[in-house]
Amino acid sequence: MLTQPVRSRSLGPRLLRLGLDALAWGLALAWLSFIVWALVASLRPAAEPLGRGDVWFGSTLTLENYRRAWALAPFARYYLNTVLLVLSILGVQVITITLAAFAFAHTRFPGQRLVLFFVLLQLMIPTTALLAPNFATIRRLGLFDTILAIGIPYYGSAFGTFLMRQAFLEVPQDLVDAGIVDGCSWWQLLRHVYLPPSIPTLVAFALSSVAFHWNEFLWPLVVTVSDRSRPLTVGLVRFTQLGEIGARWSLLTAATLLVAAPLLVAFLVFQRRFIQSFLYSGLK
């Protein structure tokens, strides 16, 4: 008589797991369908417009749309600007968030909690609320329409500081005390005690930083006016405004995939590393 309730209790979680798996597969297929359609549409001949009942394959497959899109806009320059922007921001952020997190996790100073509160308060301030003051500052510094102007507001990261601080707090105090007894300076403690076990967290932040700044649009749009400093996202908008484009969806999808492809390919190649970094860092 006790077997039936036990079976019913074990059946419930199994059905719930199957339902969640089906939902996850459905969302994945729905997301994948947009990528597949964009790829197929970009391979259609530009002379064959999309119509009702004819939104997939054309009479033939061609790469002409990619060659045409690359020729109509300086995507090579946009790629160079974006790579320089992303790498420069990440390089500065790694230094600033590591030093700030070390200060909050290892040292004790008056007003520490208050300073940490104001740092984390930045997480609740929307980016759009800072457009006007940031723009005024950039104009006063004479940096308008430069890659440096795009990156300066992001050189400090409250999110990264919080992540690294939490990772540093996980370091056993016995290791820190042993380093102090051995005569380690603060730099040696940071380099040899705090950083090694926190590398997964740093990698997780680097991945999120690269993805965010690669896709950033509003601030670069405000602070740039020429191709010499435009990143890919703003360059794509400029591309859609060309008179040769119009409603030619094959060209638009080809240009869009040129912008999105690097991140998509990087995720597919380093998928396991991506997931492991976020799991080890404790991000949900």
C-alpha positions as CSV (number, residue, x, y, z in Angstrom):
1,M,0.0,0.0,0.0
2,L,3.0,2.3,0.4
3,T,4.3,1.8,-3.1
4,Q,1.7,3.9,-4.9
5,P,2.3,7.2,-3.0
6,V,6.0,6.8,-3.5
7,R,5.6,6.2,-7.2
8,S,3.3,9.3,-7.5
9,R,5.8,11.4,-5.7
10,S,8.6,10.3,-7.9
11,L,6.5,10.8,-11.1
12,G,5.8,14.5,-10.4
13,P,9.5,15.7,-10.5
14,R,10.1,13.6,-13.6
15,L,7.1,15.1,-15.4
16,L,8.3,18.6,-14.3
17,R,11.8,17.9,-15.6
18,L,10.4,16.7,-19.0
19,G,8.2,19.8,-19.2
20,L,11.1,22.1,-18.6
21,D,13.3,20.2,-21.1
22,A,10.5,20.5,-23.7
23,L,10.2,24.2,-23.0
24,A,13.9,24.7,-23.3
25,W,14.0,22.9,-26.6
26,G,11.1,24.9,-27.9
27,L,12.8,28.2,-27.0
28,A,16.1,27.0,-28.5
29,L,14.4,26.0,-31.8
30,A,12.5,29.3,-31.9
31,W,15.7,31.3,-31.5
32,L,17.5,29.1,-34.0
33,S,14.7,29.6,-36.6
34,F,15.5,33.3,-36.8
35,I,19.2,32.7,-37.3
36,V,18.5,30.1,-40.0
37,W,16.0,32.4,-41.8
38,A,18.6,35.3,-41.8
39,L,21.2,33.0,-43.2
40,V,18.9,31.7,-45.9
41,A,17.6,35.2,-46.8
42,S,21.2,36.5,-47.0
43,L,21.9,33.8,-49.7
44,R,19.0,34.7,-51.9
45,P,19.7,36.7,-55.1
46,A,19.2,40.4,-54.4
47,A,16.9,40.7,-57.5
48,E,14.4,38.3,-56.0
49,P,12.3,40.2,-53.4
50,L,10.7,38.4,-50.5
51,G,6.9,37.9,-50.8
52,R,4.1,36.1,-49.2
53,G,4.7,32.4,-49.3
54,D,8.2,33.0,-50.6
55,V,10.5,34.0,-47.7
56,W,13.0,31.1,-47.7
57,F,15.1,29.8,-50.5
58,G,15.4,31.7,-53.9
59,S,16.1,30.3,-57.3
60,T,19.8,29.8,-56.3
61,L,22.2,30.4,-53.5
62,T,24.8,33.2,-53.8
63,L,27.4,35.0,-51.7
64,E,27.0,38.2,-53.8
65,N,25.0,39.9,-51.0
66,Y,28.0,39.6,-48.6
67,R,30.4,41.0,-51.3
68,R,27.9,43.8,-52.1
69,A,27.4,44.7,-48.4
70,W,31.1,44.7,-47.7
71,A,31.7,47.0,-50.7
72,L,28.9,49.5,-49.9
73,A,30.1,50.2,-46.3
74,P,33.6,50.2,-44.7
75,F,33.0,47.1,-42.6
76,A,36.7,46.5,-42.4
77,R,37.1,49.8,-40.6
78,Y,34.1,49.1,-38.4
79,Y,35.6,45.7,-37.4
80,L,38.9,47.4,-36.5
81,N,37.2,50.0,-34.4
82,T,35.1,47.5,-32.6
83,V,38.0,45.2,-31.8
84,L,40.1,48.1,-30.5
85,L,37.2,49.4,-28.5
86,V,36.3,46.0,-26.9
87,L,39.9,45.1,-26.1
88,S,40.8,48.5,-24.7
89,I,37.8,48.5,-22.4
90,L,38.4,45.0,-21.2
91,G,42.1,45.7,-20.6
92,V,41.4,48.7,-18.4
93,Q,38.5,47.0,-16.7
94,V,40.6,44.0,-15.7
95,I,43.0,46.3,-13.9
96,T,40.4,48.6,-12.2
97,I,38.0,45.9,-11.0
98,T,40.8,43.7,-9.7
99,L,42.4,46.6,-7.7
100,A,39.0,47.8,-6.4
101,A,37.9,44.3,-5.4
102,F,41.1,43.7,-3.6
103,A,40.7,47.0,-1.7
104,F,37.2,46.0,-0.6
105,A,38.0,42.4,0.2
106,H,41.4,42.6,1.8
107,T,41.8,46.0,3.4
108,R,39.8,47.8,6.0
109,F,39.4,51.6,5.9
110,P,36.9,54.1,7.3
111,G,33.7,54.4,5.3
112,Q,34.4,51.2,3.4
113,R,30.8,50.0,3.4
114,L,29.6,53.4,2.4
115,V,32.0,53.6,-0.5
116,L,31.0,50.0,-1.6
117,F,27.4,51.1,-1.4
118,F,27.9,54.0,-3.8
119,V,29.9,51.7,-6.2
120,L,27.1,49.2,-6.3
121,L,24.5,52.0,-6.6
122,Q,25.8,52.4,-10.2
123,L,24.1,49.1,-11.0
124,M,20.7,50.7,-10.5
125,I,21.4,53.8,-12.7
126,P,20.2,53.3,-16.3
127,T,22.7,54.0,-19.0
128,T,20.4,56.4,-20.7
129,A,20.3,58.7,-17.6
130,L,24.0,59.3,-18.0
131,L,24.1,60.2,-21.7
132,A,23.8,64.0,-21.3
133,P,26.5,64.4,-18.6
134,N,28.8,61.9,-20.2
135,F,28.4,63.7,-23.6
136,A,29.2,67.1,-22.0
137,T,32.3,65.7,-20.4
138,I,33.5,64.2,-23.6
139,R,33.0,67.5,-25.4
140,R,35.0,69.4,-22.8
141,L,37.8,66.9,-23.0
142,G,37.9,67.3,-26.8
143,L,37.5,63.6,-27.4
144,F,34.3,63.7,-29.4
145,D,34.2,61.3,-32.3
146,T,37.0,59.1,-31.1
147,I,37.2,55.4,-29.9
148,L,38.5,56.7,-26.6
149,A,35.3,58.7,-26.1
150,I,33.2,55.5,-26.4
151,G,35.3,53.5,-24.0
152,I,36.0,56.0,-21.2
153,P,32.6,55.7,-19.4
154,Y,33.1,52.0,-19.2
155,Y,36.6,51.9,-17.8
156,G,35.2,51.2,-14.3
157,S,32.6,48.5,-13.7
158,A,30.5,48.2,-10.6
159,F,29.4,44.7,-11.8
160,G,32.9,43.5,-12.3
161,T,34.0,45.0,-9.0
162,F,31.2,43.1,-7.2
163,L,32.0,39.8,-8.9
164,M,35.7,40.0,-8.1
165,R,35.1,41.1,-4.5
166,Q,32.9,38.1,-4.0
167,A,35.5,35.8,-5.5
168,F,38.3,37.3,-3.3
169,L,36.1,36.8,-0.2
170,E,36.0,33.1,-1.0
171,V,39.8,32.8,-0.7
172,P,40.6,31.0,2.6
173,Q,41.9,33.4,5.2
174,D,44.6,30.8,6.1
175,L,46.2,31.3,2.7
176,V,46.2,35.1,3.1
177,D,47.7,34.9,6.6
178,A,50.4,32.5,5.4
179,G,51.3,35.0,2.7
180,I,51.5,37.8,5.1
181,V,53.7,35.8,7.5
182,D,56.0,35.0,4.6
183,G,56.4,38.7,4.0
184,C,54.3,39.1,0.8
185,S,53.6,42.7,-0.2
186,W,50.0,43.6,-1.2
187,W,50.9,43.1,-4.9
188,Q,52.3,39.7,-4.2
189,L,49.2,38.7,-2.2
190,L,47.0,39.9,-5.1
191,R,49.1,38.1,-7.7
192,H,49.8,34.8,-5.9
193,V,47.0,34.3,-3.4
194,Y,43.9,36.1,-4.6
195,L,44.0,36.0,-8.4
196,P,44.7,32.2,-9.1
197,P,41.5,30.9,-7.6
198,S,39.5,33.8,-9.1
199,I,40.5,33.3,-12.7
200,P,37.1,31.7,-13.6
201,T,35.3,34.7,-12.3
202,L,37.6,37.0,-14.3
203,V,37.0,35.0,-17.4
204,A,33.2,35.1,-16.9
205,F,33.3,38.9,-16.5
206,A,35.5,39.2,-19.6
207,L,33.0,37.2,-21.7
208,S,30.1,39.4,-20.5
209,S,32.1,42.6,-21.1
210,V,33.1,41.6,-24.6
211,A,29.6,40.6,-25.6
212,F,28.0,43.8,-24.1
213,H,30.4,46.3,-25.7
214,W,30.4,44.5,-29.0
215,N,26.6,45.0,-29.1
216,E,26.5,48.5,-27.5
217,F,24.7,50.9,-29.7
218,L,23.2,54.0,-28.1
219,W,26.3,55.6,-26.6
220,P,28.5,55.1,-29.7
221,L,25.7,56.5,-31.8
222,V,25.6,59.7,-29.7
223,V,29.4,60.2,-29.5
224,T,30.5,59.4,-33.1
225,V,29.7,61.1,-36.4
226,S,32.3,59.6,-38.8
227,D,33.4,56.2,-40.0
228,R,36.9,56.6,-38.5
229,S,35.4,55.8,-35.0
230,R,32.1,54.1,-35.6
231,P,31.8,50.5,-34.3
232,L,29.9,47.7,-36.1
233,T,26.5,48.4,-34.5
234,V,26.4,52.1,-35.5
235,G,28.0,51.2,-38.9
236,L,25.1,48.8,-39.5
237,V,22.6,51.5,-38.9
238,R,24.5,53.8,-41.3
239,F,24.5,51.0,-43.9
240,T,20.7,50.7,-43.7
241,Q,20.4,54.4,-44.5
242,L,22.2,54.1,-47.8
243,G,20.1,54.9,-50.9
244,E,21.2,51.6,-52.6
245,I,19.7,49.5,-49.8
246,G,16.0,50.3,-49.6
247,A,14.0,47.2,-48.6
248,R,16.4,44.7,-50.0
249,W,16.2,42.2,-47.2
250,S,18.9,39.9,-48.6
251,L,21.5,42.7,-48.3
252,L,20.2,43.7,-44.9
253,T,20.4,40.2,-43.5
254,A,23.9,39.7,-45.0
255,A,25.1,42.9,-43.3
256,T,23.5,41.9,-40.0
257,L,25.2,38.5,-40.1
258,L,28.5,40.2,-40.8
259,V,28.1,42.1,-37.5
260,A,26.7,39.2,-35.4
261,A,28.8,36.4,-36.8
262,P,32.0,36.9,-34.8
263,L,30.3,36.6,-31.4
264,L,28.1,33.7,-32.6
265,V,31.1,31.7,-34.0
266,A,33.1,32.5,-30.8
267,F,30.3,31.1,-28.7
268,L,29.9,28.0,-30.8
269,V,33.7,27.3,-30.7
270,F,34.2,28.1,-27.0
271,Q,30.8,27.1,-25.7
272,R,32.1,24.7,-23.1
273,R,34.6,27.2,-21.8
274,F,31.8,29.9,-21.7
275,I,29.6,27.7,-19.6
276,Q,32.3,26.4,-17.3
277,S,33.4,30.0,-16.5
278,F,30.0,31.1,-15.5
279,L,29.4,28.0,-13.5
280,Y,32.6,28.3,-11.6
281,S,32.0,32.0,-10.9
282,G,28.6,31.3,-9.4
283,L,26.7,33.3,-11.9
284,K,23.1,32.2,-12.5
